[in-house]
Amino acid sequence: MRKIAVFTGTRAEYGLLYWLMKDIQTDSDLELNLIVSGTHLSPEFGNTYQQIEKDGFSIDEKVEMLLSSDTAAGVAKSMGVGIISFTDALARLQSDVLVILGDRFEALAIAQVAMVMNLPIVHLHGGEVTEGAYDDAIRHSISKLSLYHCTCTDAYRKRVIQLGESPDRVFNFGAIGLEHIRRSELMSRHDFINNIGLNPKKPFFMVTYHPVTLASECADDAVVAMFDAIDQFTEHQVVISYPNADHGGRKIISIIDDYVSKNKDKARAFASLGQIRYLSALKHCAAVIGNSSSGIAEAPYFNNGTINIGSRQQGRLCPASVIHCEPVMTSIKDAITLALSEEFRSQCTQSERMFGDGNTSEKIIKLLKKCKLNTVKTFYDIDMRGE
């Protein structure tokens, strides 16, 4: 039996990994070793490890690494703390494979440890580009530390190969987050609205805005501009999900809390909605607003438009249902107006489903069972061998 360690450090990442973890858990040939860290263990971000346990998972290792500071230096020090603690955790678990998703600094910390300890990594969602965040460099770095790769489009597969990874270890399996859309029972609009305490007779926007860690744009000003634009649509309510733990996130949370306190009749903010409520929000909202990747990968499958603000997601492949705008009030307002138009909403229903069919977990399970774990990596040179 293969012992499969799965790492999760954020609520969003856990939501994407949920069905894969369930499938590993119920497979007689695999044993799930669950490592939980980052914001999951933070009261400020909702102590979301409790939801993981509520969902029926046994957490094998809880690794504290997140410092109270969200400055660049604080994030770097958190990574250092993580490296020390992940070393002990992996030594205790003695897993055969480590599964890591995405591009978070918490994931980079454990990936470095796994590489040094000769623990093979299966990396999900490599090859993507987000030019406005340091996540971009982290994602590519994790790819180079990993042995196997599960991308969500063929274009991303080719980019991982371009990084020097052998084609026979890089697979286009689609976006794993679509498993929830295919397999989970989401809430009705009535139940969702009642659950969060808004007016069932009015439409709502789903808002998530994360720090922009590389671009020159000021995230604080962008969030203020976003709310100023939203206020132009007086009939719409607002559901807001807190940003992640990147540096600058706490200032954004402060602006969100101030906005909600002044708009208690129409706005609600959550440290964590949980995956079912969050996807239900994506399904029933009038439009998705912010700069989260979920507006690009998951929202289009609900035939809803996404207003993508600023440069955080710049470079990422996007379906036609995504409207890009500048982080200023007038540009955001124009984008929302377009997203709400009947013509655009009709276009959303015909938008290309470019991230797969929601059957990713089954493909990854097969890979975890059959992949060779003693493979020695060599740099795959495209110029010499072609692809």
N, C-alpha and C positions, 0 to 999 in steps of 0.2 A: 504493500500500500504506500502510495506516495503522499508525503506530507506537504501540503500546499499552504505556504504563508501568504496571507493577503494583508496589505497595509492600507489603512485609511487614517487621514489626518484632518479631514473636513467633512461637514455635513453633505456638501454637493458631491464630493467624491464617493462617499458612502452610498448615497442614493443611486449613483451610477453602477456601483459594484454589487448592489443588493442581490439581484437575481443570480449573478455568477456565484456569490457566496452561498446562496441557498442551494444551487446545483452542486457545488463542491461538497457541501454539508450532507447532502442526501445520496451522494455517489458512493457505492460500496468499495470502489477502488481508490478513493481519495480521502484524505483527512485534512480538515480545515484548521489551520493555525492562524488565529486572528490577532493582529497587532493594531492597537488603537492609540492614537496620539493627537498632538496639535490641539485644535479648537474643540475637539470632542470632550476634552477633559477640563474645559474652561467654563466656569459659571457665567462669565460675561457673554459667551457665545452659546449659551443654552444647555451646557452639560449634555451634549447629544449622545454621549456614550450610553446614557440611560435608554434612549430610543433603540440603540443597537441591541441592548440586552432585552428590551421589551419585544423586539422583533424575533427573539428566539435564538440569538447567537451567544455563544460563550466566548468571552474575551480572554485570550490566553496571555496577552501582555498589554498592560497600560503603561505607556511611556510618556512621562511628563517632560515637556521640552519648551513650552511656550512661555516666554517671559512677559511681564506686564507692559514693557515698552514696545511700541510699534514703529520705532525709528528704524532706519536701515541698519544701524549698529545693533539694535535690539534683535532684529530678525537674524542677523549673522550670528549673534551669540546664542540664539535659540537653536540654530543649526548645530553649533558646537556642542551644546548640552545634549541634543538629540543623538549625535554621533556616538558620544560616550554611552548613553543609555541603550541605544539600539544594539550596540556591540554585545552587551550583557543579554539582552532579550533574544537575539538570534543565536547566541551561544547556548542558551537554555533550551530553545525550541528544537534546534537541529533539524530544521525543515529541509526538504529536497529542492524546492522552488519557491521563489518570492514573486508575487504578482504586485506590480505597481501601476497605478493609473495616472497619466497626465504630467503635470508641470509645476507642482507646488514645491516650496523650499523644504517642507517637511519630508517630501518624497525623495528629494535629492540627498538629504542627510542619510536616510536608511539605504539608499542605492549605493552610496559610497562605501558604507560598511559592508554590504552584501558582496560587492565586487572584491574587496580586500579579503573577505572570508571565503571567497570562491563559492558563493551561493548563487546559482543561476537566476537571472531576473527575466520575467516575461513582462514586457512593457506595453501598456495599452494606450492608444491615442497618441502615438508618436508621429513625427513628420508634419505636424500642424504649425501654423505661424500666427503669432500674436505680437506684432511689432511694437505695440505700445506698453508692453509689460516685460519685466525680466523673466517672466514665465517662459518666454521664448527660448532663452539660453538654457534655462533649467531643463526644459523638455528635451532639447537636443543633447544635453549632457547625459541625461538619464538614458537616452537611446544608445549612446556610446558605451554606457556601463552595462547594458542589457544584452542578453544572448538571443532572445526571441522577441518579435515585435508583432502586435496586432493593431493595425491602423484601421481608420474608418472610411477611407476612400482610396482609389487606386493612385491618385495624384500624391497622397500622403505616403503611400507605400513606396513610390518611386523616390520621394525625397529622403526617406530613411535609407534606401539603398545608396542614394547620392552621398550620404554621410559615411559610406564605406561598409555598410552592413550587407552580408551575403543575401541574395534574393531568396535562397531556400530557407531562410529563417525570418522572412518578412511576409506577413499575410494581411490581405484586406478582408477583414471580417465584419466591417460596418461599425456603427456607433453603439456601444453597449447600453447607453442610456435609453435607447428605444425599446429595450426589454420591458420596461415599466409600462410603456404605452400599449404594448401587445399583451402583457400578461397580468397587469395589476388592475384591480377594480378601483377606478377613480370616483371621486365624489360628484354628485349632481350639483348643478349650479345652486339650487335651493339649499342643499345641505352645506355647501361650502360657504355661502354668504351668511347663513345662520351661525355657522361655526365661528366665524371671525367677527361677527357682530356688525355687519354693514346693512344698508338699505337694499332689500331684494329687488326693488323697482328701478334701481339705477345701475348703469354699467360701471365697470371699474377697469383701471389700468393695473398691470402687474409690473412693479418697478424693482430692479436690482442694479446697483451701480457700485463697481469695485474701484479701488485705487488704481491710478495710472502710474506705474512705477518707473517708466522710462521716458515717456513723451514729455514735451515742454508744457503741455496744457495743465492748468491748475484744476485738480479734481474738485476742490472745495467750490470754486467758482462754477464749475460745470454742474455740480449738484444743485446749487442755488438756481442756476439758469434752467435746469430741468424742472424744478418745482414751479418756477415762475411760468414756464410754458404750460405745464399741466394745469395750473390755476386758470388758464384761459378757457379751459373746457369745464365749465361750471357744473354740468350735469354728471360728470364722471367722478367716481370715488377712486381711492388709491390704496393698493395693498403693496407694502414695501418689505423686502427681505434685506436684512443687514448685509453689509459687505464682508469680504473675507478678512483674514488677519494680516494682510500685507501692510507694509508701513504706510501710514496715512489713513488707515481704515477707521481708527477711533475718531478722528475729526469728522469724517463722513457720518458716522453714527450719531455724533453730537448734532449735526445739522438735521439729520433725519428726525431725531427725537424732538428737536425744537419745532420742526414743521408739523409733526403729529400733534404736539401739545397745542398748537395754534389752530389745528384743523380736526378736532376730535370728532366732529360730525361726519367726516368723510374719509379719514385716513387711518390706517392701521399699520404698525410696523412690528416685525418679528425677528428675533435673533435666529430662529430656525422654524420654518413652516413644516418641516418634515417632507419627505419625498412625495407622499400621496397628496397632501394639501398643496404643495408647490406645483405639481403637475396638473392638479385640478384647477389651480389658478391660471396656469398657462392655457388650459383648455377653454375656460369660460370667460377670460378677460376680453376686453375690447381691443387691446393691443399690449404688447410687451415693450417696456421702455427701459433703457439703461445701456450697459456694456457687458452683460454676461454672455458667456458662450451658449447658455441654454436657449437664449433667444434665437440663436443661429442653428443649433443642432436639434433641439426638441420642439420648440414652438411651431416651426413650419409644419410639423406632422399633425397639428391641430387646426391647420388652415387659418392661423392668425398672423397678422403682420407684426414685425419687430422694428422698433426704432433703435438703431445702434448708434450710440453717441460717442463721438471722438475717435481716438486712435488705438484704444486698447486691443481691439480685435482686428486691427488693420493687417491685411495679408491672408486672413482666413477665408477659405472657400465659403460662399454664401448663396443660398437659393434666392429666387426673385422676390420672396416675401420679406426680405430684409431691406430696410431703408436706412442708408447711412446719412448722418448729419453732423454738423459741427457742434461743439459744446457751447453754443450760445442760444439764448432764448428764442430768437426769431427762427433760426434754423430748426430747432427742436419742435417748435410750434408748427412750422410748415410740414415737417415729417409726420407729426401726429395727425394733422388734417388729412394728409394723403392716405395714411394708414386706415383712417376711418371712412374713407370714401367707398361707395359701393363698387366702383370700377376696380379699385385696388383689392378690395376684399374678394371680389370674384377672381382676380388674378391669383390670390393666395391659394385658392382651392385647386389651382392647376399648377402650383409651384412644384418644381422638380424635387423628388425625394432622393437626395444624393448621398445620404449617409446609411444606406442599407435598409433591411427589412425587419429589423428587430429580432433577429435570430442569431445574435452574436455569441451568447453564452455557450450554447451547444458546441459551436466551433472552437471556442477557447478550451472547453472541457476536453475535447478530443485531442487538442494540442498538448494540454497538460499531461495527458495519459501517455502519449506516444513520443514526445520530444526527447531527444538525446540530451542528457545532462552533463556529459563529460566532453562536450565539443570544445575544441580550442578555437577561439576567435582569431581570425586573420582579417586584415583590412581588404575589403573588396574594392578593387580599382576598376571603375567603369571604363576608363579610357583603354585599359589593357584587355578587358574581358567582354565589355559590352553588356547591355541589358535591353 
